Amino acid sequence: MRALNITFGSLVIKVWLFDTVTADKLYKAAPFDSVAKTWGNEVYFGTPVNLLRESTARSILQYGEVAFWLEGSAIAIGYGPTPISIGDEIRLASECNIWGEIKGDLMGLGAVSAGDRVCVKQCSSNGRQDRL
């Protein structure tokens, strides 16, 4: 199964890719670097990819789902409420393509600050970063 490693300083998060056009394009675009931004309990960052909205796009995520914010050409990782959430939901600013899943605790993302460097690399299913 394909995966991407997203690195924020010493924090490395593995995203397992779904079978979607968005996942395919992000996987092919890796490796790339970006700069983190935050919005409530969401970390997002720009990518070199531009995409169209998929039929399954939505604005409310389940914990662990990873989205692609179309208007910002950005990967968005929500790990708790955002400024527009109702209750404890993870609500993004607009409908986004859902392209991957993170298994495990995401609360380490709370230590990511706006301006932190982000690195996205392909990762094999055994956890190694693939050589490119």
C-alpha positions in Angstrom: 0.0 0.0 0.0 1.3 3.5 -0.9 2.1 6.1 1.7 3.6 9.5 2.2 5.7 10.7 5.1 5.0 14.3 6.1 7.7 15.7 8.3 7.3 18.8 10.5 10.7 19.2 12.3 11.1 16.0 14.4 7.5 14.9 13.9 6.9 12.4 11.1 3.4 11.5 10.2 2.6 8.6 7.8 -0.4 9.0 5.5 -1.8 5.9 3.9 -3.2 6.8 0.5 -6.7 6.0 -0.7 -7.4 5.0 -4.3 -8.2 8.5 -5.6 -7.0 10.9 -8.3 -5.9 13.3 -5.5 -3.8 10.7 -3.8 -2.2 9.7 -7.2 -1.2 13.2 -8.0 0.2 14.0 -4.6 2.2 10.8 -4.6 3.6 11.6 -8.0 4.5 15.2 -7.0 6.5 14.0 -4.0 9.1 14.9 -2.8 8.3 18.5 -2.1 8.8 21.1 0.6 6.3 23.6 2.0 5.6 25.9 5.0 3.1 25.1 7.7 0.1 27.2 8.4 -2.4 26.6 11.2 -6.1 27.3 11.7 -7.5 26.2 15.0 -6.7 22.5 15.3 -5.8 22.2 11.7 -2.3 22.2 10.0 -2.2 22.9 6.3 0.4 23.6 3.7 0.7 24.4 0.0 1.5 21.8 -2.6 2.7 21.9 -6.3 -0.6 20.2 -7.3 -3.8 21.7 -8.6 -6.9 19.5 -8.7 -10.6 19.4 -9.4 -13.2 18.7 -6.7 -14.0 14.9 -6.5 -17.6 13.7 -6.1 -16.8 12.6 -2.5 -15.5 16.0 -1.3 -16.7 17.2 2.0 -15.9 19.7 4.7 -16.3 17.6 7.9 -13.6 15.1 8.5 -13.3 12.0 10.7 -10.3 11.9 13.0 -7.3 10.7 11.0 -8.6 11.6 7.5 -6.4 13.8 5.4 -7.8 16.3 2.9 -6.8 18.4 0.0 -8.1 22.0 0.1 -8.8 22.9 -3.5 -8.9 26.7 -3.1 -5.5 26.8 -1.5 -3.9 23.8 -3.4 -3.0 22.6 0.1 -2.9 19.5 2.2 -5.1 19.9 5.3 -4.8 17.8 8.4 -7.5 18.4 11.0 -7.0 16.9 14.5 -9.7 18.7 16.4 -12.2 21.6 16.2 -11.5 24.6 13.9 -12.9 28.1 14.4 -16.1 27.1 12.4 -16.6 23.7 14.0 -19.8 22.9 15.8 -18.9 21.1 19.0 -16.0 18.7 18.6 -16.3 18.1 14.9 -13.4 18.7 12.5 -14.8 21.2 10.0 -12.6 22.6 7.3 -13.2 26.0 5.6 -14.8 24.4 2.5 -15.3 21.0 0.8 -12.1 19.1 0.3 -11.0 16.0 -1.4 -10.3 13.2 1.1 -7.3 11.3 -0.1 -5.6 9.5 2.8 -5.7 8.4 6.4 -3.3 8.7 9.4 -3.5 5.9 11.9 -2.6 6.8 15.5 -2.5 9.9 17.7 -2.4 13.3 15.9 -2.1 15.5 18.9 1.6 16.1 18.2 0.4 18.4 15.5 -0.5 20.9 18.2 3.2 21.6 18.5 3.5 22.6 14.8 3.7 26.4 14.4 2.9 28.6 11.4 6.1 29.0 9.4 7.6 25.6 10.3 9.2 23.7 7.4 7.2 20.8 6.0 8.7 18.0 3.8 6.6 15.4 1.9 8.2 12.2 0.6 7.1 8.9 -0.8 7.2 6.1 1.7 7.0 2.3 1.1 4.6 0.2 3.0 7.3 -1.0 5.3 8.0 2.5 6.5 11.2 3.2 4.6 11.3 6.4 2.6 11.7 5.4 -1.1 14.7 6.6 -2.9 13.8 9.0 -5.7 
